[in-house]
Amino acid sequence: MSPRTRLRAASALLLALLVVLAPPPAADAAEKIDKQAIQGLAKRWFKARPWTQFEEWDPAVRKGLLDEAAALGPVPEGSLAAVRDLLWKAARKAAPKLRKTEFETPYGTAEWIQSGRGGKKSGLVLGLHGGGVGAGSASEPAGKWSVSKCMGMYPQGIRLVHDTWNTVHGERFLLTLIEIAKLRHEIDPDRVYTAGFSMGGTGSLHMAGRFPDLFAGAIPAHGVMMAAPHSKLATKEEVESIQNGILPNLRNVAVYFYTGMIDKNCEPGTFLYAWDILQQFREDDPGGYEQIEFKAVPGLAHAFPPGEPSKGLKWIAGKTRDTFPEKIVWEYAAYPFPLPDGEDKVERIQQHWFYWLHCALPADGMQVIAKRKGNEFDLENVAPAFPEDFSILLNPEMIDVTQDVVVRVEGEEVYRGKPVPDVATILETLDARLDRKMLFDRRVRIPEQD
């Protein structure tokens, strides 16, 4: 056999091996899933699912359905999209139809103004009104916060109190609206923005920091942060401490915020203090906090600076969510201010999902740093939470599925292997955010440490 013939034969053999070893094409994988079983489970799941953030799952029903999902076992490589589509179809069919822009809550009717029709090429902007005790109207942001190629939702505060968007009912209202936009209007979850002036600016920064994995960007204009001794402070030197669980989490979010130096309604001290912290984060963490811009305008009171809000809206329209960041910082606040008062009907939402991390029992004050590079994942600074309460969520977009995944906690290897895709992970992560893009088909549970 000539050298050329041997080379051709070797090349053909190598090509054949690559075909055998390569993950199956998505079309082939989709044919191998048990569609009937998945459809049946999805129908029961979404029939039982609460459809607003003011309601809670029945724990026993949820556990039973998760056990059913786990019993379905692994699915073939490449079948994530096919399983997602089956689940998504069931979710859209089960979701209650909204004839009006309102839904019922334990506080009464939640209402909003809506513009645009949505669709898969449309983003979403949540425009939050200002105001305070007994004051505030959704019509105010509806005329200002409009982002190109985005549907607009402009909620009316359910209870008009100070910092209404930061409250337990404010959070739950806005999270419900995002789910409505994603499921019923099928907006692009990688282009969700929140913006507002005054109390709306306060709420926009709060939401972006508390739930950064839901947002591509935020425009908090002339707001404040919850702080000690209080939020109405003219200078940063007066700030003793600031609400935790907000600023560190903004590492991968675009934020465009501003204030006036003689603003007496929302005094600039807490925003100035926050900007110093964010600049220090940027210096200490190269690659992080890079999409954050701030300006404090001399001589400006409680009004938009020249050119705003148009400049900010144009800036943010070009931002998309960093869906699977290579590094995330999760600082957790179990009970951020304002605390529930005597008229509240619900408690503060406790978060368990943060980008590609899940924590069964997040601890107040934890400041977890999680990094990924290729198939290697590192968790640091986990305490006061316990490592075994964490899971790493994965999908083929994040890793090479033919190679081992390696997980380390505080520098010590705790897992090495090839996690397999399964229905339960796809179902649970789709349910967590009703998000077709931030979706995972396998997970690594951190084993209990000695």
Secondary structure, 3 states (H helix, E strand, C coil): CCHHHHHHHHHHHHHHHHHHHCCCCHHHHHHHCCHHHHHHHHHHHHHHCCCCCCCCCCHHHHHHHHHHHHHCCECCCCCHHHHHHHHHHHHHHHCCCCCCCEEEECCEEEEEEEECCCCCCCEEEEEECCCECCECCCHHHHCCCCCCCEEEEEEECCCCCCCHHHCHHHHHHHHHHHHHHHHCCCCCCCCEEEEEECHHHHHHHHHHHHCHHHCCEEEEECCCCCEECCCCCCCHHHCCEECCCCHHHHHHCEEEEEEECCCCCCCCHHHHHHHHHHHHHHHHCCCCCCCEEEEEECCCCCCCCCCCCHHHHHHHHCCCCCCCCCEEEEECCCCCCCCCCCCCCCCCCCCCEECCEEECCCCCCCEEEEEEECCEEEEECCCCCCHHHEEEEECCCCCCCCCCEEEEECCEEEEEECCCCEHHHHHHHHHHHCCCCCCCCEEEECCCCC
